[in-house]
């Protein structure tokens, strides 16, 4: 079934359409943003602006048509700060009457919970405790969380639109200082409790944090990353915001990387985020692309489809989604799962040779499950189409960097080896290039061991590592001559990477 998630925010109304399978796997079909600025004037007047309500109504009519065209049986529309702080009943009734969309105005703490769920499903916490923050137009949701639970959650009446309208630098000479004092006042009652937890780092989500990150990246170059997620040092953020305070509106509008829709609120957003991080003592933050809408779909799946699934820990999210994607995108899922099984058996038997860890094992598993997915498009170049499909699947628990490596490993499971003339290969860090070649060489071998697509090679029982070669001891059934022939043509990358030939030793056929 298809589910539409609508985030009715103070700046924009955002739509995401998901295809949700009976096993709980969601796939993003469409994402669209509608500027409406429902929060304009709201935080001073507690009344919705008529012009912006008209824009919002137009957006809801579009959303209703899009949802209907995609046969979305359920539309989950969540109203946040702009609606929380107004007498919104008439507006909500009008939206429902004209479009059939029922908006649920959620409390700020519920918004915090959904943001946490959205981030949790897509980010490796690795036992760490994060200060989560999601800056919106009218409110900022904060929590202290690890991969097991939220220990603290609050919604602060702080937001980019709210601060801009309360303290406008164009009309108030001391507006910046007043913004900073106001943010400190709002966070002060919670500082002692927040600091009582052992915070490893920050985790910021929402458009403000992402846009600040992009501007800073344009100014100072590449930022450090973790599993494909950018890490923003607080010092770099503070330095930029100090420069931002000195700029006039024209200079701000010409900032590289700035979202034009945030020109008038980026200063307020920068002050808000830097003040929060400094007050709490956060030295660096992951910048996430996930949040409320991702949490809403996760919550829906938990409540309506599979409670047990979302009680599992993060490491199980990843494997579940990879396996469901394999069933959806392969013309021969039995070959995909057999190749994946053999890949892991080879990986596990060669730990001392390749020196890779559990994260790389998961990456290999995903690449093996989806290495032939491109056959749905075209056989002769299916390795390249597989790369495209993997890059465009939304997989919970799998980072962007992991998806990138999976896609390239699948791309190199046949035909050309990685070359310096391939731009996407050259964009990788040297360490990732080596990981790619090691895992792609294993995938080539495991794919060869099921060349006939008959599971004739049942398993790789053990591998003897010798100075010039490895000997793979396999269990089999029937004739495996096609597998032997295929192995000869596909062991080239393994020989190049590890400097060892690959031989097959067949146990007594059963």
N, C-alpha and C positions, 0 to 999 in steps of 0.2 A: 504494500500500500504506500501511497505517497502522502507525506505530512508537510504542511507549510508552517514554518516558524516565523513570526513577525515580532520584531523588537521595536516598540513604539517609544523612541527615545526623545530627548530634548532637542537634539540637533537634526537627526534623520529618522526615517522609518525604514527599517531594513528587513528584507525578505530573504529567507533561505528555504528552498524546497528539497526535501530528502525522500529518497526511495528507501523504505524500511521493510526488510524481509521478516518472515515469520520467526526467524531465529534471533532477531534483534540487531541485525547488521544494517546500519544506515549508510547510504551513498548520496553525496551531495549532487543534486541535479542542476540547481540554478541558484544564483545569489545576485540580489539587486538592491540598490539603495535609492531612496526617494527623499530629497531634501524637503524639509517642512518647517523646521525650527519651531516646533510646538512650544518649546521652552522660552521663546522670546517674550519678554515682559512678565512672564508668569511669576518669577520669583520675587518680583517687586509688587505686583498687583494681585496675585493669586487668581487671575482670570486669564482664560485662553484668548489669544488674539484672533479676531475673526478672519483676517487674511490668511493666517497660518492654518487655521482650522479648514479653510477652503482648500489650501494646498494639500493638507492631510487627507481630506475627503477624496480628492482626485487620486492621491496615492492608493487609498484603500480600494477604490474602484478598479485601478490597474491590478492590484494584488488579487482581488477577487477573480478577475478575468484570467490572470496567469494561473492561479490555483486551479480554477475550473478546467483550463486547457490541459493541465497536467494531471487531471483527475485526482486532485488532492481531496481525500475524504475528511481530513481533519485539518483545521487551521488553529494553531495556538498563537494568539496575539497577546503579548505581555506589555502592559503600560508601566512606565517607570516614573522618575521624579516629576516630570512636567504634569502628568496626570494625578500623581499622588497628592500634589499640593493645590489642586483646584477643585472647584465644584464641577465635575466632569460628566455627571450623569446624563445631561441632555445631549452632549456630544457623543457619548458612547451609544446612546439609544439611536441617534441619527445614523451612526456608522453601521450599527446592526440592522436597522431598517432598510438602508439603501444597499448594503453589500452582503449582509448575512454574517459578517465577521463580528464575533463577540470578543471584545477586549477585556482581559483580566488585569486589573491594576494590582500589582504585587507590592508587598511591603519591601522596604529596603533590605532587611536581613534575608528575606527570601531571594532577593536579587543577588546578594552575596553568596548564598548557597549554590545558586545556579551557575554563577561565574566559576566557583570552585569546581563544580562537577565538569564544566566545560574544559577547564584547564587540566584537571586530573586525567581526563580521558585521552589527552594528547601530549602529555609532558612526563618525562621520567623524573620522578621525585628522588629516587635513589636514597631513601631514608632521611632526606633533609627536611627541615622546617622552613617554610617560606612566609614572608610578609606579602600577601596578595593584595593588589590594589587595582581597581577598575575605575578610571576617571570618566565620568559622563558629563553631560551638559549641566545637569542640575544636582547630581549627587555623586559621591565617591564611595564605592563599596570596598571595604577592607576586611581582611581576615588573617588569622595565623593558622596555617594548615600544613599537614604532611599528607602522605599517601593513604593514611588510615582515617583521618577525620579533621574537622575544623575545631580548633580549640578556642577560638575567639572570632566573632563576626560582628560587624557594625556597618551601618550606612550613615555617612556623614553628609550634612547639608552643605556640601562643597561641590562645585562643578564649574566648568569653563564658562558657560553662559551666565550662570549665577554670579560668579566673581566679576566678570566683565561688566555686567549691568549694575552691580553694587558699587564697584570701584573702577570707573572708566578713566584710564590714563589721559584720554583726550580732553577730559573736562575737569579732572581732579589732579592737582600737582603732586600730591603725596599718595596717589592711588596704589603704586607698587608697594610701598611700605605698609599701607593699610591692608592690602591683600595678604601679605606675609603674616601680619599680626593676626588677621582673622583666621587663617589656616592654622596657625599655632594654637589659637584659642579653641578651635574646634577639635583638634587632636589631643590637646592637653589632658582631658579627663581620662583618656584611654592609654596614655603613654606607659604608666607604671605596669599595667597588666600586660601590654604588648611586649615590653622589654623583659618581663619575667620569664618569657619563653626563650629558648636558645634558637635565635634566628640565624640561619645559615646565609640567606640572601633574600633579595626582593624578587617578586614576580609581578610584572606590570602587564596589564592587558587593556584593550580599548583603543579607539582611534587616536586619542591624544598621545599616549605613550608611543604608539607605533609611528606616528608622524614625527614626533620629537627624535626618535631613533633614526628615522630616515634622513632628517635634516642634518643631524650630527654625523651620520655616515658620509653624507655628501661633503661635509666640511673637513673631517679628519681622516677619511678613508675607511678601510675595512675594520669592522668591530670584531672582537673575539666572539667565538661561537661555541655552543655546546649542543651536540646532536642536531646541528642545523638551526638552532635557536640563537638569535643574537644576544650577547651579554652587553649591557650598557653600564659602564662604570659611572657611579654617581659624580665623581670629580669631573668627568667629561660633560655630563648634563649640567652641572652647576656652572662650569666655565661658559657653556653656550648661553645659558639663561642670563648670565651677567652681561654678555654682549647683547642679547635680545632686549634687555631693559633699556639700552642706550639707543636702540633703533627707532626711527620714525615709521609711520604706517607704510610709506612707499618702500622703504628699505626692507621691511618685513615681508611685504608682498612679493619682493624679488628674491627671497630666499630659495636656494635650490632645494628641491625635495618637499617643499611646503605644499600641502593640500590646499588649493585655492579656497575651499569652503571653510577653512580654519584660519584664514588670514587675521580675522578680528579677535579670535579667541586663543591663538597659540601662546601668546604671552601669559595669559591667565593660566593656561594649562601647564606651561613650563614652571611658573611660580608655585602652583599647587603641588606638582609632583616633586620638585626639588625640596620644598619646605617639608613635606611629609617624610621624604627619605632622610633628610638631614636630622630632623627631630627624632626619628626612630633609630638612626645610626646605621642605615643600610649603605654598604660600600659598593655593591653592584647588583644588577637586576637582570633576570631573564625577561625578554620582551616577547610575549605570547601573541599569536594570531587567533587565539580561541577565547571564548568567553560565554556570555549569556545565552546566545542562540544554540551553541553547542551543548551547553548545560541543559537547556530546555529539551532538546531531542534525547539526550541521555536520560533525563528524568522521565520522559514519556515512555521510553523503552522499559525502564525499570518498573514503572507503575503498571503499564498496560500489557507488556509482552513477556518479559523474563526477569523476575526479581532476582533469581540466583545469579544471572549473568553479571549484573552490576554490583553484586556483593563481592565479586572476585577482585583480586588485586590487579594492578596495572599490567604486570607481565602477562597475565592471561588475556587481557583485552587484545593485545597485539596478535597473539597466535589465533585467537578466535576470528578476528577480522580478516587476517591473511587467509585462513582456510575457507571462510565464506566467500571471499573474493575469488579464490581459485575455482570454487564450484560454479560461480557466476560467469567467469570470463574464459573458461577453457572449453574447447570442443571435446577434449579427452581428459577429464579430470582424474581418471585412474592413472594415466601416465604421469600427470603432474604430481600427484601424491607419491607415486612410486619413485620418481626422480628426486623429490624432496627427501624421502626416507633414506635413499641411498646417499644423497649429499651429506646428510647429517651423520650417517655411519662412517663415511670417509673422513669427514671433519673430525669426528670424535677419535678415530683411530690414528689421526695424524697431528694431534695436539702438539707434540714435541717438535714437529717439523714446521708447522705454520705459526705457532705461538699466538694465535688469536683467542678471543674470549667469548663469553656468552652473548654479548651484543652482536658481534660479527656472525655468530652461529644463527641468531634470529634473522639477520639480514640475508644470509645464504638461504635459509628456509623460505623466506618470502620470495626471493628471486627464483628459486627452483619451482615453487608452486605456480608462479605466473610467467615462467620463461616462454611458454608457448601460447600465451593469451593472444598474441598478435595474429595467430592463424585465423581468428574470426574475421580479420580484415583481408589478409592476403598471405598465402603460404611462402612464396619465394623470398619475401623480405620480412617475414614474421618477427624476426629478432628485433628489428627496428620498430615495428608496430607494438611489440610487447613493451618496449621501453616507453613509448608514448602512453599506453594504457596504464602502466604502473604509475607514471608521473601524475596521472589525472584521476586516480582513485583516491577517495578520502578515507583513510584508514585510521581509526582511533588507536592511540597508543604507539603510533609510528611517527617519528619525527621527519621533518622535511629532508634532513641530511640522510637519514636511513632510506627514505623513498628514492632519493637521488642515486644512492649506491645500488639499491635493488634494481632500479631501472637500467643502470649501466651494466650490471652483472648479467641481467637477462639479455641485453643488447649484444653482449660479447659471448653468449653461450654457443655461438656457431659463427662460421665464416671468419671475418677479419678479427685479428687480435687488436688490443688497444694500441693506438699509434699517436705519435706527437702531432700528426696532421688532423686529429679529431678534436675539435674545439672543446667539447664538453668533458673529454678526458683530461685535457690540458688545464681546465679550470679547477680540477681537484688539487688538494694539498698533496704533497709528496707521500705522506703517510697513507692517505686515502687511495692514492693510485696503487700502492702496493697491496692494500687490503682488497681492492677491486680485482687485481690480477690474480691474487691467491684464490679468492672465492670463485671467480669466473673459471679458473682452471679446474677447480673441483666440480663445478656445475657441468662443464664440458664432459668430464669423465662420467659423472652419474647419468647424464643424458644419453651418453653412448651405451651405458649398461642396460638401457631399456629401449634400444634402437628399434626393436621389432614391435614395441608397444604391447608386449604379451606378458610382461613381468617374468620373463624366463630367468633372469638373474634375480633371485629372491632377496638376497641380502649380502652385504659385505661383512663377513664374520670377523676378519682381522686383517691387518696389513703389516707386512715385514718391511722395515726400512733398512735398506742396504746402502753402501757408499755411493753406488751409481744408479740405483734403481729402487723402486718399491714394488712389492709383490702383493697383490690383492687376492685374498683367499675368499672365494664367494660360494654361496650355495645356489644351486640352479635347478631348473626342471627343463628337460628337453634340450633342443639344439640352441646353442648360443653363438653360433658362427657369425651371425650378423652383428652381434654385440662385439665380438672380437675384432671384426673388420672395422666397425665404427670407432672403437677405441683407438686403433692405429691412426686414424685420421684426426682424432680430437684430443690427443694427449700432447699436442705441440706446445700449447701454452703452459701446461704443467712442467714440461721439460725445460722450457725457457725460464720459468719463475723459480723452480726449485732445483734445477740442474739434475733431475733424476728421471730415468725412463720409467714407464708404467707397464707392468706385466700382470696377466690374469692367471690365477690358479683356480681351477674348477674342482670343487669337491665332487664326490660320486653323485651323478644325477639321480634324482628320485622320481 
